[in-house]
Amino acid sequence: MPGKLGGVEVRIDTVETWRELDDAIADAGWCRHESHPRPTLVFRGLAKSSYTNVSSLARLEGNYAKVERHLLRNFRKYAHKAAPGPEDWDWLALGQHHGLPTRLLDWTFSPLVALHFATASWPEDDAVLWAVDVVQAHRALPPGLKAAMAEEGSVVFTTDLLAEHAEDLPAFDALQEEDPFVVFFEPPTLDDRIANQAAVLSAISDPTCQMDDWLRQHPDGCRAWHIPAALKAEVRTRLDQAQITERMLMPGLDGLASWLRRYYSPQSTSDEGSAQHEGSMA
């Protein structure tokens, strides 16, 4: 039913069982497109229903938009050996991957991966699963980007395709005609973590416009499912049985240690969940 969550007017459904949740995310009737035989959704999980879709750049507060270019310039200067790719978009993706404050948000093609991040922490709090129809979102693109997407026949951009039309963030912002627009793109496969999480990133043409603001203006292109705290344990069990765990999504010793810590921790309130960055995919 229509409602509000985090101040965003979207369709919100509260699910009470795993079966309801599974049926909800499998229902792609609201995002079918003749030109795309498969669902065109990306997902994002938030471990607390009070969390918002705000970029890490905006969390710096103050005049954060002014420091964006300085952050990226210095990241490229000091991390030059990483060499993720030739484009600014490659460097932005690498920075996001390693915790640099950026305007980007993490998404995934997999609802189960998003549910992992919604349920891996804060067992005592309600969670939220977001879904956005990227084809519908890209209908608001400026003509050049829209034509490029149509010619490519894809549902999301690559960093190369984005760079053909906007070599950097100032050029990207300059494409905005009236209202801010959002693009969804796949980051380069910097490591197995990005591949295993089926990672997607979003960028808005105005760093001061947050995804919640944009969704408020385009409510027909998104859905949100409210997951009560009482359901988290069941969802978590299902995901663990399917091997959707830290061990698989974050290959390496850090992911292994996180998986073991969660697996052997009692299901009770703790400060451990606060270490989970909201929507901390990829």
C-alpha positions in Angstrom: 0.0 0.0 0.0 1.2 3.6 -0.5 3.0 5.1 2.4 6.1 6.9 3.6 9.5 5.5 4.7 12.3 7.8 5.6 10.3 10.7 4.2 10.0 9.2 0.7 6.6 8.7 -0.8 6.8 5.3 -2.5 4.8 2.1 -2.5 5.8 0.3 0.8 4.7 -3.2 1.6 5.4 -4.8 5.0 6.1 -8.4 4.7 5.5 -10.8 7.6 7.0 -14.1 6.3 9.8 -15.3 4.1 7.3 -16.5 1.6 5.7 -13.1 1.3 9.1 -11.5 0.9 10.2 -14.0 -1.7 6.9 -13.6 -3.7 7.3 -9.8 -3.5 10.8 -9.7 -4.9 9.9 -12.2 -7.6 7.0 -10.1 -8.8 8.3 -8.2 -11.7 5.0 -7.2 -13.2 5.4 -3.6 -12.3 8.7 -3.3 -14.2 8.3 -5.3 -17.4 9.6 -3.8 -20.7 9.1 -5.2 -24.2 12.7 -4.4 -25.1 14.1 -6.3 -22.1 12.9 -9.9 -21.5 14.4 -10.0 -17.9 13.5 -7.9 -14.9 15.3 -4.5 -14.9 15.6 -4.0 -11.2 18.5 -3.1 -8.9 18.3 -3.6 -5.1 19.7 -2.0 -2.0 19.4 -3.3 1.6 19.4 -1.1 4.7 19.8 -2.8 8.1 17.7 -0.1 9.8 14.4 1.3 8.6 15.6 4.7 9.9 18.5 4.7 7.5 18.3 6.8 4.4 19.7 6.6 0.9 22.3 9.4 1.5 25.7 9.4 -0.1 28.9 9.1 1.9 29.9 12.5 0.4 26.8 14.2 1.9 27.6 12.7 5.3 30.6 14.9 5.5 28.1 17.7 6.0 29.2 21.4 5.6 29.9 22.5 2.1 30.6 18.9 1.0 29.9 19.5 -2.7 32.9 21.8 -2.9 35.4 19.2 -1.7 34.2 16.4 -4.0 36.8 17.2 -6.7 39.6 17.5 -4.1 38.8 14.1 -2.7 39.0 12.5 -6.1 42.1 14.4 -7.2 44.0 13.4 -4.1 42.8 9.8 -4.1 44.1 9.5 -7.7 47.4 11.1 -6.7 48.1 8.9 -3.7 46.5 5.7 -5.1 48.1 5.9 -8.5 49.5 2.4 -8.3 46.0 0.9 -8.1 45.3 1.9 -11.8 41.7 0.7 -11.9 41.2 2.0 -15.5 41.7 5.2 -17.5 38.4 6.9 -16.8 37.4 9.2 -13.9 34.5 6.9 -13.4 36.9 3.9 -12.8 38.6 5.9 -10.1 35.3 6.9 -8.5 34.2 3.3 -8.4 37.6 2.3 -6.8 37.2 5.1 -4.2 33.7 4.1 -3.4 34.9 0.5 -3.1 37.5 1.5 -0.5 35.4 4.0 1.5 36.3 7.3 -0.1 33.4 9.8 0.4 31.7 10.0 -3.0 28.3 10.9 -4.4 27.8 7.2 -5.5 25.5 4.7 -3.9 25.9 0.9 -3.9 23.2 -1.3 -5.4 23.1 -4.9 -6.7 21.3 -6.9 -9.4 20.6 -9.5 -6.7 17.8 -9.1 -4.2 19.4 -11.8 -2.0 22.7 -9.9 -1.8 20.7 -6.8 -0.8 18.9 -8.8 1.8 22.2 -9.9 3.2 23.1 -6.3 3.9 19.6 -5.7 5.3 19.9 -8.6 7.8 23.6 -9.1 8.7 23.4 -6.6 11.6 21.0 -4.9 14.0 18.8 -8.0 14.5 16.6 -5.9 16.9 15.7 -3.3 14.3 13.4 -3.3 11.3 15.1 -3.3 7.9 14.2 -2.1 4.4 14.8 -3.6 1.0 14.7 -1.1 -1.9 14.2 -1.8 -5.6 14.5 0.6 -8.5 13.6 0.0 -12.1 16.7 1.2 -13.9 15.0 1.4 -17.3 12.3 3.7 -16.0 14.9 5.7 -14.1 16.9 6.2 -17.3 13.9 7.6 -19.1 14.7 10.9 -17.4 18.2 11.0 -18.9 19.3 13.9 -21.1 19.0 13.1 -24.8 22.7 12.2 -25.4 22.8 9.7 -22.6 19.4 8.3 -23.5 20.4 7.7 -27.1 23.6 6.0 -26.0 21.7 3.7 -23.8 19.3 2.8 -26.6 22.1 2.2 -29.0 23.9 0.0 -26.6 20.8 -2.0 -25.8 21.8 -2.4 -22.2 20.0 -1.5 -18.9 23.0 0.1 -17.2 26.0 2.0 -18.3 29.7 0.9 -18.2 32.4 3.4 -17.1 33.6 3.5 -20.7 30.2 4.4 -22.1 29.7 7.1 -19.5 33.1 8.6 -20.2 32.2 8.9 -23.9 29.6 11.5 -23.0 30.9 12.9 -19.7 34.7 12.5 -19.1 34.4 13.7 -15.5 31.9 14.8 -12.9 31.8 18.5 -14.0 31.0 17.4 -17.5 28.4 15.0 -16.1 26.7 17.7 -14.1 26.7 20.0 -17.1 24.5 17.6 -19.0 21.6 18.4 -16.6 19.0 20.5 -18.3 16.4 21.1 -15.6 15.9 18.5 -12.8 18.8 16.2 -11.7 19.0 12.8 -13.3 20.4 9.5 -12.1 22.5 7.0 -14.0 23.1 3.4 -12.9 26.4 1.8 -14.0 28.5 -1.3 -13.4 31.8 -0.7 -11.8 34.9 -2.4 -13.3 35.5 -5.8 -11.7 38.3 -4.6 -9.4 38.2 -7.8 -7.4 36.0 -10.9 -6.7 34.0 -8.9 -4.1 32.5 -6.7 -6.8 31.7 -9.7 -9.1 30.2 -11.8 -6.3 28.0 -9.0 -5.2 26.7 -8.3 -8.7 27.5 -4.7 -7.9 25.9 -1.6 -9.5 26.5 2.0 -8.7 24.3 5.1 -9.0 25.3 8.7 -9.6 23.1 11.8 -9.6 23.9 14.9 -11.7 23.8 17.1 -8.7 25.9 16.1 -5.6 23.5 18.0 -3.3 20.5 15.9 -4.6 20.2 12.7 -2.7 18.6 9.5 -3.9 15.7 9.9 -1.5 15.0 13.3 -3.1 15.1 11.8 -6.5 12.9 8.9 -5.6 10.4 11.3 -4.1 10.0 12.8 -7.6 9.8 9.4 -9.3 7.8 7.1 -7.0 6.4 4.9 -9.8 9.9 3.6 -10.6 10.7 2.1 -7.2 9.4 -0.2 -4.4 10.3 -0.7 -0.8 9.6 -3.6 1.5 9.6 -3.1 5.2 11.1 -6.2 7.0 10.1 -6.3 10.7 12.8 -7.2 13.1 10.9 -10.4 14.0 11.4 -11.6 10.4 15.1 -10.9 10.2 16.2 -14.2 11.8 14.2 -16.3 9.3 15.5 -14.3 6.3 19.0 -14.6 7.7 18.6 -18.4 8.0 17.4 -18.7 4.4 20.3 -16.6 3.2 22.8 -18.6 5.1 21.4 -21.8 3.7 21.8 -20.4 0.2 25.4 -19.4 1.1 24.6 -15.7 0.7 27.1 -14.8 3.5 30.1 -12.5 4.2 32.3 -15.5 3.3 31.0 -15.5 -0.2 30.3 -11.8 -0.8 33.5 -10.5 0.6 36.1 -13.2 -0.3 39.2 -13.2 1.9 40.1 -13.3 5.5 38.0 -10.2 6.4 34.8 -11.7 5.0 35.6 -15.0 6.6 36.1 -13.4 10.0 32.9 -11.3 9.7 31.0 -14.4 8.8 32.3 -16.4 11.8 31.7 -13.4 14.1 28.1 -13.1 13.1 27.5 -16.9 13.0 28.7 -17.5 16.5 27.2 -14.3 18.0 24.0 -14.5 20.1 21.0 -12.9 18.4 20.8 -9.9 20.8 21.3 -6.2 20.8 25.0 -5.2 20.5 27.1 -2.4 19.3 28.6 -4.6 16.6 25.9 -3.6 14.1 26.9 0.0 14.2 30.1 -1.0 12.3 27.9 -2.0 9.4 27.8 1.0 7.1 24.2 1.5 5.8 23.9 0.0 2.4 27.5 -1.1 2.5 27.6 -3.2 -0.6 30.7 -3.6 -2.8 
